[in-house]
Amino acid sequence: MSVDVTVHPTKIALAKFLAGELSPHEASTVADHLLGQCASCEAVIAELSLAGPESKEDVLRSLASEFDSVELERYSTSSSVELAEELLSLPAAKRELLLANSERFVSDSVCFELIERAWSSRFSDVHENLAIMEIACSVAEQLVENSPEDPVKRDVYGRCLSYLANAYRSSSDHARASAIFDKAEFELSLGTGDAVELAHLWFLRTSLRLAKGELEDALQDSENSFSTFVSYGETHLAGMALANGASVATELGRLDLASESLLRSMEMIDPSRERTTFVAVRQNLAVVHYERGNYTDALSALNEAKALYRSSEDRVPLLRAKQFEANIALAMGHVALAEKCFLEARNGFVSAGLGAPAAELSLELANLYMDQQRHTEVRSLAEAVIPIFQCCDLHREVLAALLLFRESVIRDTLTVGAAQGILDFLQAHQIDQAAQLTSFIPRL
């Protein structure tokens, strides 16, 4: 019995081919396959109802011939991934020149590839996230310039602007983020009216409004994005919106809503698409239990998150989980365990060169020692901040807070209230930076 070893295009590839959404090289390959009179793929095409019956073979032959052009092959065979990589590798001046004079890079697919890359870097490197989105917006702006009457291009530009605004929010430039969100909303008003595009904007703007303390507006954006994503069958995105809304509900003190949102989001978020958020949701559920005084449940939820964090190469979430474990232990009266966890987390952040969280942990330990009248340890802790100065890239505000702590200890003027005030400042700075995981879900 003979075995058919022919490699057939997938159903998705055939649909994209007939809709004109494949790259020229990919389309050429599919056209050649269809010209071989493949019965199974012809059946798929009929099922999709995307191609008319008249002169279909002539159209396919024309496509195959067109894509055999040497000139087109040279300029058009690159995938959106390759084109995005090329753009990112170019100096700014050359990149601007290419975007203005070459259509190779100016496409919807390149914009979406750049958005995906920026999104994946949003917790690890806010500067890279911002740089990539600036390039994506340059591509989208050129799209609009080339086709100013095309509402689809306005949608693409609007989405790019929304993600650029989110990148500025992550870098703590709230004024610029607000202005760019307004511009994104205007571009979308000139687009197709696609509700999902607006839902992306609402979803991202939730985090900005949360950071600015506009909690009721943030909750409204979250609810709008969630209901829209659900209406259009975007289950994963709806789960992400719920998780974001849970952070707002927690800040509002609506812990029942936060808990309900987190539990529902666990069932909706696809871990293969958003592992960091998928795991962080479990840690955030632990935070809600902690806020309600359910410390045993908080520890159980945190241990679930830690087990998932251990499979990641990123150490930061696990260190944050260790810090939170210390807070739970302290609340349960396990002081020795709390001290151990604080030290492990603090030393881990120092080793990773992350000064702000290391500084925060130093103040957590100082509070613990002062509560126990352990003044010798407080002095040792003040001296231990010197390695943080030396090995970590500190923001000016964090450096000033650490210097104030050290000088207060040296002069023997540090009080519990002063130590707590410095700690509150550092924690607020950490949440606003949003570069690493905080006690609550990362600002999406």
Contacts in CASP RR format, 6 or more apart in sequence:
PFRMAT RR
TARGET T0000
AUTHOR 0000-0000-0000
METHOD contacts of the structure
MODEL  1
MSVDVTVHPTKIALAKFLAGELSPHEASTVADHLLGQCASCEAVIAELSL
AGPESKEDVLRSLASEFDSVELERYSTSSSVELAEELLSLPAAKRELLLA
NSERFVSDSVCFELIERAWSSRFSDVHENLAIMEIACSVAEQLVENSPED
PVKRDVYGRCLSYLANAYRSSSDHARASAIFDKAEFELSLGTGDAVELAH
LWFLRTSLRLAKGELEDALQDSENSFSTFVSYGETHLAGMALANGASVAT
ELGRLDLASESLLRSMEMIDPSRERTTFVAVRQNLAVVHYERGNYTDALS
ALNEAKALYRSSEDRVPLLRAKQFEANIALAMGHVALAEKCFLEARNGFV
SAGLGAPAAELSLELANLYMDQQRHTEVRSLAEAVIPIFQCCDLHREVLA
ALLLFRESVIRDTLTVGAAQGILDFLQAHQIDQAAQLTSFIPRL
6 38 0 8 1.000
8 33 0 8 1.000
8 38 0 8 1.000
8 40 0 8 1.000
8 41 0 8 1.000
9 17 0 8 1.000
9 29 0 8 1.000
9 30 0 8 1.000
9 33 0 8 1.000
9 41 0 8 1.000
11 44 0 8 1.000
11 48 0 8 1.000
13 22 0 8 1.000
13 26 0 8 1.000
13 30 0 8 1.000
14 30 0 8 1.000
14 41 0 8 1.000
14 44 0 8 1.000
14 45 0 8 1.000
14 48 0 8 1.000
15 48 0 8 1.000
15 50 0 8 1.000
16 22 0 8 1.000
17 26 0 8 1.000
17 27 0 8 1.000
17 30 0 8 1.000
17 31 0 8 1.000
18 45 0 8 1.000
18 48 0 8 1.000
18 50 0 8 1.000
18 51 0 8 1.000
19 50 0 8 1.000
20 27 0 8 1.000
21 109 0 8 1.000
22 30 0 8 1.000
23 76 0 8 1.000
23 77 0 8 1.000
23 78 0 8 1.000
23 79 0 8 1.000
23 80 0 8 1.000
23 109 0 8 1.000
24 67 0 8 1.000
24 72 0 8 1.000
24 73 0 8 1.000
24 76 0 8 1.000
24 77 0 8 1.000
25 67 0 8 1.000
25 73 0 8 1.000
25 76 0 8 1.000
25 77 0 8 1.000
25 79 0 8 1.000
26 79 0 8 1.000
27 63 0 8 1.000
27 67 0 8 1.000
28 63 0 8 1.000
28 64 0 8 1.000
28 67 0 8 1.000
28 68 0 8 1.000
31 60 0 8 1.000
31 63 0 8 1.000
31 64 0 8 1.000
31 67 0 8 1.000
32 64 0 8 1.000
33 41 0 8 1.000
34 41 0 8 1.000
34 42 0 8 1.000
34 45 0 8 1.000
34 60 0 8 1.000
35 57 0 8 1.000
35 60 0 8 1.000
35 61 0 8 1.000
35 64 0 8 1.000
45 51 0 8 1.000
66 72 0 8 1.000
67 73 0 8 1.000
75 104 0 8 1.000
76 104 0 8 1.000
78 86 0 8 1.000
78 104 0 8 1.000
80 107 0 8 1.000
80 109 0 8 1.000
80 110 0 8 1.000
80 112 0 8 1.000
80 113 0 8 1.000
81 113 0 8 1.000
83 104 0 8 1.000
83 105 0 8 1.000
83 107 0 8 1.000
83 110 0 8 1.000
83 113 0 8 1.000
84 110 0 8 1.000
84 113 0 8 1.000
84 114 0 8 1.000
84 117 0 8 1.000
86 105 0 8 1.000
87 95 0 8 1.000
87 98 0 8 1.000
87 105 0 8 1.000
87 110 0 8 1.000
87 114 0 8 1.000
87 135 0 8 1.000
87 139 0 8 1.000
88 114 0 8 1.000
88 117 0 8 1.000
88 132 0 8 1.000
88 135 0 8 1.000
90 98 0 8 1.000
95 135 0 8 1.000
95 138 0 8 1.000
96 138 0 8 1.000
98 104 0 8 1.000
98 105 0 8 1.000
99 105 0 8 1.000
99 106 0 8 1.000
99 138 0 8 1.000
99 139 0 8 1.000
99 142 0 8 1.000
100 142 0 8 1.000
103 146 0 8 1.000
105 139 0 8 1.000
106 139 0 8 1.000
106 142 0 8 1.000
106 143 0 8 1.000
106 146 0 8 1.000
107 139 0 8 1.000
107 143 0 8 1.000
108 143 0 8 1.000
108 152 0 8 1.000
108 153 0 8 1.000
108 156 0 8 1.000
110 139 0 8 1.000
111 136 0 8 1.000
111 139 0 8 1.000
111 140 0 8 1.000
111 143 0 8 1.000
111 156 0 8 1.000
111 159 0 8 1.000
111 160 0 8 1.000
112 156 0 8 1.000
114 132 0 8 1.000
114 133 0 8 1.000
114 135 0 8 1.000
114 136 0 8 1.000
114 139 0 8 1.000
114 160 0 8 1.000
115 133 0 8 1.000
115 136 0 8 1.000
115 159 0 8 1.000
115 160 0 8 1.000
115 163 0 8 1.000
117 132 0 8 1.000
118 128 0 8 1.000
118 129 0 8 1.000
118 130 0 8 1.000
118 132 0 8 1.000
118 133 0 8 1.000
118 136 0 8 1.000
118 163 0 8 1.000
118 167 0 8 1.000
119 129 0 8 1.000
119 163 0 8 1.000
121 128 0 8 1.000
121 129 0 8 1.000
121 132 0 8 1.000
122 129 0 8 1.000
122 166 0 8 1.000
122 167 0 8 1.000
122 170 0 8 1.000
122 442 0 8 1.000
122 444 0 8 1.000
123 276 0 8 1.000
123 314 0 8 1.000
123 316 0 8 1.000
123 435 0 8 1.000
123 436 0 8 1.000
123 437 0 8 1.000
123 442 0 8 1.000
124 314 0 8 1.000
124 435 0 8 1.000
125 435 0 8 1.000
126 167 0 8 1.000
126 170 0 8 1.000
126 171 0 8 1.000
126 433 0 8 1.000
126 434 0 8 1.000
126 435 0 8 1.000
127 171 0 8 1.000
129 167 0 8 1.000
129 170 0 8 1.000
130 164 0 8 1.000
130 167 0 8 1.000
130 168 0 8 1.000
130 170 0 8 1.000
130 171 0 8 1.000
133 160 0 8 1.000
133 163 0 8 1.000
133 164 0 8 1.000
133 167 0 8 1.000
134 164 0 8 1.000
136 160 0 8 1.000
136 163 0 8 1.000
136 164 0 8 1.000
137 157 0 8 1.000
137 160 0 8 1.000
137 161 0 8 1.000
137 164 0 8 1.000
139 160 0 8 1.000
140 153 0 8 1.000
140 156 0 8 1.000
140 157 0 8 1.000
140 158 0 8 1.000
140 159 0 8 1.000
140 160 0 8 1.000
140 161 0 8 1.000
141 157 0 8 1.000
143 153 0 8 1.000
143 156 0 8 1.000
143 157 0 8 1.000
144 150 0 8 1.000
144 153 0 8 1.000
144 154 0 8 1.000
144 157 0 8 1.000
144 187 0 8 1.000
146 153 0 8 1.000
147 153 0 8 1.000
151 190 0 8 1.000
151 191 0 8 1.000
151 192 0 8 1.000
151 193 0 8 1.000
152 191 0 8 1.000
152 192 0 8 1.000
154 187 0 8 1.000
154 188 0 8 1.000
154 190 0 8 1.000
154 191 0 8 1.000
154 192 0 8 1.000
155 187 0 8 1.000
155 188 0 8 1.000
155 191 0 8 1.000
155 192 0 8 1.000
155 193 0 8 1.000
155 194 0 8 1.000
155 197 0 8 1.000
157 187 0 8 1.000
158 184 0 8 1.000
158 187 0 8 1.000
158 188 0 8 1.000
158 197 0 8 1.000
158 201 0 8 1.000
159 184 0 8 1.000
159 197 0 8 1.000
159 200 0 8 1.000
159 201 0 8 1.000
161 180 0 8 1.000
161 181 0 8 1.000
161 183 0 8 1.000
161 184 0 8 1.000
161 187 0 8 1.000
162 181 0 8 1.000
162 184 0 8 1.000
162 200 0 8 1.000
162 201 0 8 1.000
162 204 0 8 1.000
162 205 0 8 1.000
163 204 0 8 1.000
164 180 0 8 1.000
164 184 0 8 1.000
165 176 0 8 1.000
165 177 0 8 1.000
165 178 0 8 1.000
165 180 0 8 1.000
165 181 0 8 1.000
165 184 0 8 1.000
165 204 0 8 1.000
165 205 0 8 1.000
165 208 0 8 1.000
166 177 0 8 1.000
166 204 0 8 1.000
166 207 0 8 1.000
166 208 0 8 1.000
166 444 0 8 1.000
168 174 0 8 1.000
168 176 0 8 1.000
168 177 0 8 1.000
168 180 0 8 1.000
169 177 0 8 1.000
169 204 0 8 1.000
169 207 0 8 1.000
169 208 0 8 1.000
169 211 0 8 1.000
169 434 0 8 1.000
169 443 0 8 1.000
170 433 0 8 1.000
170 434 0 8 1.000
170 435 0 8 1.000
170 443 0 8 1.000
172 432 0 8 1.000
172 433 0 8 1.000
172 434 0 8 1.000
174 208 0 8 1.000
174 211 0 8 1.000
174 212 0 8 1.000
177 208 0 8 1.000
178 208 0 8 1.000
181 201 0 8 1.000
181 204 0 8 1.000
181 205 0 8 1.000
181 208 0 8 1.000
184 201 0 8 1.000
185 198 0 8 1.000
185 201 0 8 1.000
188 197 0 8 1.000
188 198 0 8 1.000
188 201 0 8 1.000
191 197 0 8 1.000
195 228 0 8 1.000
195 231 0 8 1.000
195 232 0 8 1.000
196 228 0 8 1.000
196 229 0 8 1.000
196 232 0 8 1.000
196 234 0 8 1.000
198 228 0 8 1.000
199 224 0 8 1.000
199 225 0 8 1.000
199 228 0 8 1.000
199 229 0 8 1.000
199 232 0 8 1.000
199 234 0 8 1.000
199 237 0 8 1.000
199 241 0 8 1.000
200 225 0 8 1.000
202 221 0 8 1.000
202 222 0 8 1.000
202 224 0 8 1.000
202 225 0 8 1.000
202 228 0 8 1.000
202 241 0 8 1.000
203 221 0 8 1.000
203 222 0 8 1.000
203 225 0 8 1.000
203 229 0 8 1.000
203 237 0 8 1.000
203 240 0 8 1.000
203 241 0 8 1.000
203 244 0 8 1.000
203 444 0 8 1.000
204 444 0 8 1.000
205 218 0 8 1.000
205 221 0 8 1.000
206 218 0 8 1.000
206 221 0 8 1.000
206 222 0 8 1.000
206 225 0 8 1.000
206 241 0 8 1.000
206 244 0 8 1.000
206 245 0 8 1.000
206 248 0 8 1.000
206 444 0 8 1.000
207 218 0 8 1.000
207 244 0 8 1.000
207 434 0 8 1.000
207 443 0 8 1.000
207 444 0 8 1.000
209 215 0 8 1.000
209 217 0 8 1.000
209 218 0 8 1.000
209 221 0 8 1.000
210 218 0 8 1.000
210 244 0 8 1.000
210 247 0 8 1.000
210 248 0 8 1.000
210 251 0 8 1.000
210 443 0 8 1.000
211 431 0 8 1.000
211 432 0 8 1.000
211 434 0 8 1.000
211 443 0 8 1.000
213 251 0 8 1.000
215 248 0 8 1.000
215 251 0 8 1.000
215 252 0 8 1.000
218 245 0 8 1.000
218 248 0 8 1.000
219 245 0 8 1.000
219 248 0 8 1.000
219 249 0 8 1.000
219 252 0 8 1.000
222 241 0 8 1.000
222 242 0 8 1.000
222 244 0 8 1.000
222 245 0 8 1.000
222 248 0 8 1.000
223 245 0 8 1.000
225 237 0 8 1.000
225 241 0 8 1.000
225 244 0 8 1.000
226 238 0 8 1.000
226 239 0 8 1.000
226 241 0 8 1.000
226 242 0 8 1.000
226 245 0 8 1.000
229 235 0 8 1.000
229 237 0 8 1.000
229 238 0 8 1.000
229 239 0 8 1.000
229 241 0 8 1.000
230 238 0 8 1.000
235 268 0 8 1.000
235 270 0 8 1.000
236 268 0 8 1.000
236 269 0 8 1.000
236 270 0 8 1.000
236 273 0 8 1.000
236 274 0 8 1.000
238 268 0 8 1.000
239 264 0 8 1.000
239 265 0 8 1.000
239 268 0 8 1.000
239 269 0 8 1.000
240 265 0 8 1.000
240 269 0 8 1.000
240 274 0 8 1.000
240 277 0 8 1.000
240 444 0 8 1.000
242 261 0 8 1.000
242 262 0 8 1.000
242 264 0 8 1.000
242 265 0 8 1.000
242 268 0 8 1.000
243 261 0 8 1.000
243 262 0 8 1.000
243 265 0 8 1.000
243 269 0 8 1.000
243 277 0 8 1.000
243 280 0 8 1.000
243 281 0 8 1.000
243 284 0 8 1.000
243 441 0 8 1.000
243 444 0 8 1.000
244 441 0 8 1.000
244 444 0 8 1.000
245 258 0 8 1.000
245 261 0 8 1.000
246 257 0 8 1.000
246 258 0 8 1.000
246 259 0 8 1.000
246 261 0 8 1.000
246 262 0 8 1.000
246 265 0 8 1.000
246 281 0 8 1.000
246 284 0 8 1.000
246 288 0 8 1.000
246 441 0 8 1.000
247 258 0 8 1.000
247 284 0 8 1.000
247 440 0 8 1.000
247 441 0 8 1.000
247 443 0 8 1.000
249 255 0 8 1.000
249 257 0 8 1.000
249 258 0 8 1.000
249 261 0 8 1.000
250 258 0 8 1.000
250 284 0 8 1.000
250 287 0 8 1.000
250 288 0 8 1.000
250 291 0 8 1.000
250 440 0 8 1.000
251 440 0 8 1.000
253 291 0 8 1.000
255 288 0 8 1.000
255 291 0 8 1.000
255 292 0 8 1.000
258 284 0 8 1.000
258 288 0 8 1.000
259 285 0 8 1.000
259 288 0 8 1.000
262 281 0 8 1.000
262 284 0 8 1.000
262 285 0 8 1.000
262 288 0 8 1.000
263 285 0 8 1.000
265 281 0 8 1.000
266 278 0 8 1.000
266 281 0 8 1.000
266 282 0 8 1.000
266 285 0 8 1.000
269 277 0 8 1.000
269 278 0 8 1.000
269 281 0 8 1.000
270 278 0 8 1.000
271 278 0 8 1.000
271 279 0 8 1.000
275 312 0 8 1.000
276 312 0 8 1.000
276 314 0 8 1.000
276 317 0 8 1.000
276 437 0 8 1.000
276 442 0 8 1.000
277 441 0 8 1.000
277 442 0 8 1.000
277 444 0 8 1.000
278 308 0 8 1.000
279 305 0 8 1.000
279 308 0 8 1.000
279 309 0 8 1.000
279 312 0 8 1.000
279 317 0 8 1.000
280 305 0 8 1.000
280 317 0 8 1.000
280 437 0 8 1.000
280 441 0 8 1.000
280 442 0 8 1.000
281 441 0 8 1.000
282 301 0 8 1.000
282 302 0 8 1.000
282 304 0 8 1.000
282 305 0 8 1.000
282 308 0 8 1.000
283 301 0 8 1.000
283 302 0 8 1.000
283 305 0 8 1.000
283 317 0 8 1.000
283 320 0 8 1.000
283 321 0 8 1.000
283 324 0 8 1.000
283 437 0 8 1.000
283 441 0 8 1.000
284 440 0 8 1.000
284 441 0 8 1.000
285 301 0 8 1.000
286 297 0 8 1.000
286 298 0 8 1.000
286 299 0 8 1.000
286 300 0 8 1.000
286 301 0 8 1.000
286 302 0 8 1.000
286 305 0 8 1.000
286 324 0 8 1.000
286 328 0 8 1.000
287 298 0 8 1.000
287 324 0 8 1.000
287 439 0 8 1.000
287 440 0 8 1.000
289 295 0 8 1.000
289 297 0 8 1.000
289 298 0 8 1.000
289 301 0 8 1.000
290 298 0 8 1.000
290 324 0 8 1.000
290 327 0 8 1.000
290 328 0 8 1.000
290 331 0 8 1.000
293 331 0 8 1.000
295 328 0 8 1.000
295 331 0 8 1.000
295 332 0 8 1.000
298 328 0 8 1.000
299 325 0 8 1.000
299 328 0 8 1.000
302 321 0 8 1.000
302 324 0 8 1.000
302 325 0 8 1.000
302 328 0 8 1.000
305 317 0 8 1.000
305 321 0 8 1.000
306 318 0 8 1.000
306 321 0 8 1.000
306 325 0 8 1.000
309 317 0 8 1.000
309 318 0 8 1.000
309 321 0 8 1.000
310 318 0 8 1.000
312 318 0 8 1.000
315 348 0 8 1.000
315 352 0 8 1.000
316 352 0 8 1.000
316 354 0 8 1.000
316 436 0 8 1.000
316 437 0 8 1.000
317 437 0 8 1.000
319 345 0 8 1.000
319 348 0 8 1.000
319 349 0 8 1.000
319 352 0 8 1.000
319 357 0 8 1.000
320 345 0 8 1.000
320 357 0 8 1.000
320 436 0 8 1.000
320 437 0 8 1.000
320 438 0 8 1.000
320 439 0 8 1.000
322 341 0 8 1.000
322 344 0 8 1.000
322 345 0 8 1.000
323 341 0 8 1.000
323 342 0 8 1.000
323 345 0 8 1.000
323 357 0 8 1.000
323 361 0 8 1.000
323 364 0 8 1.000
324 439 0 8 1.000
325 341 0 8 1.000
326 337 0 8 1.000
326 338 0 8 1.000
326 339 0 8 1.000
326 340 0 8 1.000
326 341 0 8 1.000
326 342 0 8 1.000
326 345 0 8 1.000
326 364 0 8 1.000
327 338 0 8 1.000
329 335 0 8 1.000
329 337 0 8 1.000
329 338 0 8 1.000
329 341 0 8 1.000
330 338 0 8 1.000
330 368 0 8 1.000
335 368 0 8 1.000
335 372 0 8 1.000
338 368 0 8 1.000
339 365 0 8 1.000
339 368 0 8 1.000
342 361 0 8 1.000
342 364 0 8 1.000
342 365 0 8 1.000
342 368 0 8 1.000
343 365 0 8 1.000
345 357 0 8 1.000
345 361 0 8 1.000
346 358 0 8 1.000
346 361 0 8 1.000
346 362 0 8 1.000
346 364 0 8 1.000
346 365 0 8 1.000
348 358 0 8 1.000
349 355 0 8 1.000
349 357 0 8 1.000
349 358 0 8 1.000
349 361 0 8 1.000
350 358 0 8 1.000
350 387 0 8 1.000
350 388 0 8 1.000
350 391 0 8 1.000
350 392 0 8 1.000
353 391 0 8 1.000
353 392 0 8 1.000
353 393 0 8 1.000
354 392 0 8 1.000
354 436 0 8 1.000
355 388 0 8 1.000
355 392 0 8 1.000
355 393 0 8 1.000
355 394 0 8 1.000
355 398 0 8 1.000
356 394 0 8 1.000
356 395 0 8 1.000
356 398 0 8 1.000
356 426 0 8 1.000
356 429 0 8 1.000
356 430 0 8 1.000
356 433 0 8 1.000
357 430 0 8 1.000
357 436 0 8 1.000
358 388 0 8 1.000
358 392 0 8 1.000
359 385 0 8 1.000
359 388 0 8 1.000
359 394 0 8 1.000
359 398 0 8 1.000
359 401 0 8 1.000
359 402 0 8 1.000
359 426 0 8 1.000
360 423 0 8 1.000
360 426 0 8 1.000
360 427 0 8 1.000
360 430 0 8 1.000
362 381 0 8 1.000
362 384 0 8 1.000
362 385 0 8 1.000
362 388 0 8 1.000
362 402 0 8 1.000
362 405 0 8 1.000
363 405 0 8 1.000
363 419 0 8 1.000
363 422 0 8 1.000
363 423 0 8 1.000
363 426 0 8 1.000
364 423 0 8 1.000
365 377 0 8 1.000
365 381 0 8 1.000
366 378 0 8 1.000
366 381 0 8 1.000
366 382 0 8 1.000
366 405 0 8 1.000
366 409 0 8 1.000
366 414 0 8 1.000
366 419 0 8 1.000
366 423 0 8 1.000
367 416 0 8 1.000
367 419 0 8 1.000
367 420 0 8 1.000
367 423 0 8 1.000
369 375 0 8 1.000
369 377 0 8 1.000
369 378 0 8 1.000
369 381 0 8 1.000
370 378 0 8 1.000
370 414 0 8 1.000
370 416 0 8 1.000
370 419 0 8 1.000
371 416 0 8 1.000
378 409 0 8 1.000
378 414 0 8 1.000
379 409 0 8 1.000
381 409 0 8 1.000
382 405 0 8 1.000
382 406 0 8 1.000
382 409 0 8 1.000
382 410 0 8 1.000
383 406 0 8 1.000
385 402 0 8 1.000
385 405 0 8 1.000
385 406 0 8 1.000
388 394 0 8 1.000
388 402 0 8 1.000
389 399 0 8 1.000
389 402 0 8 1.000
394 402 0 8 1.000
395 429 0 8 1.000
395 433 0 8 1.000
397 425 0 8 1.000
397 429 0 8 1.000
398 426 0 8 1.000
398 429 0 8 1.000
401 422 0 8 1.000
401 425 0 8 1.000
401 426 0 8 1.000
401 429 0 8 1.000
404 422 0 8 1.000
405 414 0 8 1.000
405 419 0 8 1.000
405 422 0 8 1.000
408 414 0 8 1.000
408 418 0 8 1.000
430 436 0 8 1.000
430 438 0 8 1.000
431 438 0 8 1.000
431 440 0 8 1.000
431 443 0 8 1.000
434 442 0 8 1.000
434 443 0 8 1.000
END
